[in-house]
Amino acid sequence: MAPLALSTLGNGGGSDPATAAVDDASAGLPGLASEIDGPIVAHIRDLATGEIGIFHGTEEIIVHDSILASRLAQAVR
């Protein structure tokens, strides 16, 4: 299975999801995009609980977000 770029998820409101995701990020967190170096990988550990492992470099951060987990799962269907 190929990795999915998180920016392709968008916000569901625009015609170009990739652009919408960038617009959302820049509106809410100015300068954040320029601070992130390298890829970010999301691994849905448990769709039912919304547990997601987010990998950046050699670090893993565990978050619980059932809405994000659902959106990621829907994006690969």
Z-matrix of the N, CA and C atoms (Angstrom, degrees):
N
C 1 1.448
C 2 1.519 1 107.84
N 3 1.322 2 117.36 1 133.07
C 4 1.460 3 122.05 2 -179.76
C 5 1.517 4 110.56 3 -81.43
N 6 1.346 5 117.09 4 146.69
C 7 1.464 6 120.05 5 177.48
C 8 1.517 7 111.03 6 -64.52
N 9 1.300 8 116.36 7 151.21
C 10 1.458 9 122.42 8 178.52
C 11 1.513 10 108.50 9 -109.64
N 12 1.301 11 116.95 10 127.51
C 13 1.463 12 120.31 11 176.95
C 14 1.519 13 108.62 12 -71.15
N 15 1.311 14 117.43 13 129.10
C 16 1.455 15 121.02 14 -178.59
C 17 1.516 16 111.55 15 -60.55
N 18 1.325 17 117.47 16 -29.17
C 19 1.459 18 119.52 17 -178.07
C 20 1.521 19 112.21 18 -66.29
N 21 1.332 20 119.28 19 -15.30
C 22 1.455 21 120.48 20 -179.77
C 23 1.520 22 112.54 21 -78.52
N 24 1.324 23 117.44 22 -8.11
C 25 1.464 24 119.83 23 -177.94
C 26 1.515 25 112.41 24 -76.03
N 27 1.301 26 117.67 25 -33.89
C 28 1.456 27 120.92 26 177.94
C 29 1.509 28 113.36 27 62.15
N 30 1.323 29 114.93 28 -166.62
C 31 1.456 30 119.57 29 -179.45
C 32 1.515 31 111.86 30 -114.43
N 33 1.323 32 116.61 31 4.31
C 34 1.454 33 120.38 32 177.66
C 35 1.514 34 113.91 33 79.41
N 36 1.334 35 117.65 34 -4.66
C 37 1.448 36 119.16 35 -175.74
C 38 1.508 37 114.75 36 -105.87
N 39 1.334 38 117.87 37 -14.10
C 40 1.455 39 119.77 38 -175.54
C 41 1.504 40 111.48 39 -108.74
N 42 1.333 41 116.05 40 170.37
C 43 1.449 42 120.09 41 179.80
C 44 1.520 43 111.17 42 -81.05
N 45 1.327 44 118.30 43 -22.44
C 46 1.451 45 122.39 44 178.94
C 47 1.524 46 108.75 45 -119.73
N 48 1.335 47 118.33 46 99.61
C 49 1.462 48 120.91 47 -175.64
C 50 1.522 49 113.71 48 -56.91
N 51 1.342 50 117.69 49 -37.83
C 52 1.458 51 119.47 50 -179.17
C 53 1.523 52 110.66 51 -63.57
N 54 1.325 53 117.06 52 -43.21
C 55 1.455 54 121.03 53 178.33
C 56 1.517 55 110.67 54 -66.78
N 57 1.324 56 117.03 55 -40.43
C 58 1.463 57 120.49 56 -179.95
C 59 1.520 58 110.73 57 -61.66
N 60 1.338 59 117.62 58 -40.06
C 61 1.460 60 120.47 59 179.71
C 62 1.519 61 111.05 60 -64.54
N 63 1.325 62 116.91 61 -41.72
C 64 1.457 63 120.65 62 178.93
C 65 1.519 64 109.47 63 -65.97
N 66 1.334 65 117.22 64 -42.44
C 67 1.461 66 120.65 65 178.66
C 68 1.519 67 110.96 66 -61.41
N 69 1.330 68 117.68 67 -42.87
C 70 1.463 69 121.44 68 178.76
C 71 1.520 70 110.72 69 -60.95
N 72 1.326 71 115.98 70 -45.59
C 73 1.460 72 120.15 71 -177.55
C 74 1.522 73 111.48 72 -65.38
N 75 1.329 74 116.76 73 -42.94
C 76 1.454 75 118.62 74 -177.34
C 77 1.518 76 111.49 75 -72.10
N 78 1.318 77 117.77 76 -28.86
C 79 1.460 78 120.35 77 178.75
C 80 1.521 79 111.33 78 -72.92
N 81 1.323 80 117.03 79 -38.58
C 82 1.456 81 120.53 80 -176.16
C 83 1.514 82 114.22 81 -88.47
N 84 1.325 83 117.78 82 -30.13
C 85 1.454 84 121.50 83 -175.40
C 86 1.529 85 109.98 84 -137.27
N 87 1.320 86 117.41 85 77.96
C 88 1.463 87 119.52 86 -176.74
C 89 1.521 88 111.66 87 -58.17
N 90 1.329 89 115.85 88 134.32
C 91 1.455 90 121.57 89 177.34
C 92 1.513 91 115.68 90 82.29
N 93 1.322 92 118.86 91 -8.12
C 94 1.461 93 120.82 92 -176.98
C 95 1.527 94 111.96 93 -63.29
N 96 1.320 95 117.58 94 -42.11
C 97 1.462 96 120.64 95 -177.32
C 98 1.525 97 111.41 96 -58.95
N 99 1.317 98 118.02 97 -36.05
C 100 1.458 99 120.17 98 -179.74
C 101 1.521 100 112.04 99 -76.45
N 102 1.328 101 118.83 100 -15.48
C 103 1.464 102 122.47 101 -179.71
C 104 1.522 103 112.69 102 -87.54
N 105 1.327 104 118.44 103 -18.82
C 106 1.456 105 121.62 104 -177.21
C 107 1.521 106 108.84 105 -89.59
N 108 1.321 107 115.50 106 122.71
C 109 1.454 108 121.08 107 -179.35
C 110 1.527 109 108.72 108 -114.30
N 111 1.305 110 116.32 109 118.84
C 112 1.449 111 120.83 110 178.27
C 113 1.515 112 112.30 111 96.23
N 114 1.327 113 115.31 112 174.25
C 115 1.469 114 120.30 113 -176.24
C 116 1.524 115 113.34 114 -74.22
N 117 1.325 116 114.19 115 156.64
C 118 1.459 117 122.75 116 171.80
C 119 1.521 118 106.20 117 -120.05
N 120 1.324 119 116.25 118 129.45
C 121 1.465 120 121.38 119 -178.37
C 122 1.522 121 108.56 120 -118.03
N 123 1.336 122 115.99 121 131.47
C 124 1.459 123 121.20 122 177.37
C 125 1.527 124 109.20 123 -109.44
N 126 1.334 125 116.22 124 130.69
C 127 1.455 126 122.47 125 178.46
C 128 1.527 127 107.85 126 -120.63
N 129 1.323 128 116.18 127 114.45
C 130 1.463 129 119.70 128 177.04
C 131 1.520 130 107.26 129 -74.76
N 132 1.321 131 115.87 130 110.27
C 133 1.464 132 121.30 131 -178.47
C 134 1.525 133 110.51 132 -80.70
N 135 1.339 134 116.51 133 -39.02
C 136 1.459 135 121.40 134 -178.74
C 137 1.524 136 108.49 135 -151.27
N 138 1.320 137 116.09 136 104.11
C 139 1.466 138 120.84 137 -177.46
C 140 1.529 139 111.23 138 -62.76
N 141 1.306 140 117.76 139 -35.71
C 142 1.468 141 121.13 140 -177.93
C 143 1.530 142 112.54 141 -64.26
N 144 1.333 143 116.74 142 -36.33
C 145 1.469 144 119.73 143 -179.34
C 146 1.524 145 112.53 144 -98.68
N 147 1.331 146 117.09 145 -9.98
C 148 1.457 147 120.71 146 -178.76
C 149 1.514 148 113.15 147 78.70
N 150 1.314 149 117.60 148 19.13
C 151 1.466 150 120.21 149 179.87
C 152 1.527 151 109.85 150 -78.19
N 153 1.339 152 115.04 151 124.34
C 154 1.461 153 121.99 152 -177.64
C 155 1.522 154 108.41 153 -128.29
N 156 1.323 155 116.38 154 132.82
C 157 1.458 156 121.84 155 171.47
C 158 1.518 157 107.28 156 -95.52
N 159 1.316 158 117.32 157 123.63
C 160 1.456 159 121.58 158 179.25
C 161 1.527 160 107.37 159 -110.88
N 162 1.328 161 115.45 160 121.56
C 163 1.456 162 121.84 161 -176.32
C 164 1.523 163 110.20 162 -108.46
N 165 1.331 164 115.71 163 132.36
C 166 1.464 165 122.57 164 174.00
C 167 1.518 166 106.76 165 -141.72
N 168 1.339 167 115.54 166 116.15
C 169 1.460 168 118.95 167 -173.93
C 170 1.508 169 109.32 168 63.25
N 171 1.319 170 117.13 169 -125.93
C 172 1.460 171 121.24 170 -179.28
C 173 1.524 172 112.19 171 -100.78
N 174 1.322 173 116.91 172 6.45
C 175 1.464 174 120.92 173 -178.28
C 176 1.527 175 111.94 174 -100.21
N 177 1.336 176 115.43 175 146.95
C 178 1.454 177 122.05 176 172.62
C 179 1.524 178 108.15 177 -124.39
N 180 1.319 179 114.84 178 131.90
C 181 1.459 180 121.37 179 175.93
C 182 1.517 181 106.69 180 -117.83
N 183 1.322 182 117.05 181 130.36
C 184 1.466 183 122.07 182 178.37
C 185 1.530 184 108.02 183 -98.23
N 186 1.339 185 115.84 184 126.75
C 187 1.460 186 120.95 185 175.39
C 188 1.525 187 108.56 186 -125.48
N 189 1.312 188 115.71 187 158.64
C 190 1.463 189 121.83 188 175.15
C 191 1.514 190 107.15 189 -120.95
N 192 1.325 191 115.64 190 107.10
C 193 1.461 192 121.59 191 -177.98
C 194 1.525 193 107.37 192 -148.14
N 195 1.325 194 116.27 193 95.65
C 196 1.468 195 120.16 194 -175.18
C 197 1.524 196 112.28 195 -66.68
N 198 1.320 197 117.69 196 -30.36
C 199 1.474 198 120.22 197 178.63
C 200 1.526 199 110.22 198 -68.57
N 201 1.330 200 116.97 199 -47.23
C 202 1.465 201 120.25 200 178.03
C 203 1.521 202 110.88 201 -62.46
N 204 1.318 203 117.63 202 -43.14
C 205 1.462 204 120.94 203 178.79
C 206 1.532 205 110.92 204 -59.54
N 207 1.321 206 117.02 205 -41.92
C 208 1.466 207 120.77 206 178.08
C 209 1.522 208 111.46 207 -64.37
N 210 1.343 209 116.55 208 -42.69
C 211 1.465 210 120.44 209 179.73
C 212 1.535 211 111.10 210 -64.60
N 213 1.323 212 117.14 211 -40.04
C 214 1.455 213 119.85 212 176.87
C 215 1.522 214 111.45 213 -63.66
N 216 1.332 215 116.51 214 -44.22
C 217 1.464 216 120.81 215 179.70
C 218 1.527 217 111.16 216 -63.18
N 219 1.328 218 117.07 217 -41.16
C 220 1.458 219 120.52 218 179.17
C 221 1.518 220 111.68 219 -66.49
N 222 1.317 221 117.03 220 -32.89
C 223 1.468 222 120.97 221 -177.97
C 224 1.532 223 112.94 222 -65.37
N 225 1.318 224 117.78 223 -26.71
C 226 1.465 225 120.26 224 -178.48
C 227 1.528 226 112.86 225 -93.81
N 228 1.311 227 117.53 226 -0.76
C 229 1.469 228 119.79 227 179.33
C 230 1.486 229 110.99 228 -83.79
